[in-house]
């Protein structure tokens, strides 16, 4: 019986099942180093041989995936967080593999749901939410559930909230309900407004209509607080110090501008001229300037 396995036997079984597929991990933040697109044919330094391209290992077969998932789910509650996170990482690699079947991906997402149900194991749920950044829109509903639950519980779980919002920002689902989930968080506790703003900054390449709606929500919620802060209202100053920088940076990204204060954004947004926020051409679906 699985539930009677001695700890040593369980550890041995996991050691066989948990070697991770070497698929690149999800990246954090917009500041990560990227290759220069202007130099696609860069040559290796003189005297050094170019390293051969690494080929991905084969995608898991359905039989292999089902066997691993069955053992993982049956032993999940007995695993240490370290072992469970290793299992989650293996599944992340499988899900992200371009040749993994949709049936296997569906089963992996179901396993993730069982992991997320272990709400008291914060480190495990946080790692699971973070790993879903590569799963695309199919993971959004689970991410919203996990993030919302972590915010609304009696004692919020900041690590889970930030991991969930970070993944939602990287996925940047254009569905109205998904965008609204994030903009509604701008009205929640100050502690999480900056995290919501960072997620909304992930919409920098979204269609213009979506970017404009996101920008309006951030502008409306920020300009009154900023104005009071400038007038030396102490509660407003505290609020602005908590999340003002993140909201301004998010507004810069979705508008593709470099204004630094809400009044400047408002003046720009009321401008009908070339490049102004009231000019429809400003919100053309073009790539943002780098």
Secondary structure, DSSP 8 states (H G I E B T S, - for coil): -GGG--HHHHHHHHHHH-----------STT-----GGGTT----TT--------------HHHHHHHHHHHHHHGGGS-HHHHHHHHHHHHHHHHSTT--HHHHHHHHHHHHHHHT-TT-HHHHHHHHHHGGGSGGGGHHHHHHHHHHHHHSSS--HHHHHHHHHHHHHH----HHHHHHHHHGGGS-HHHHHHHHHHHHTTTTS-HHHHHHHHHHHHHHHHHHHHHHHTT-HHHHHHHHHHHHHHHHHHHHHHT----SHHHHHHHHT--STT-TTSGGGG-S-----
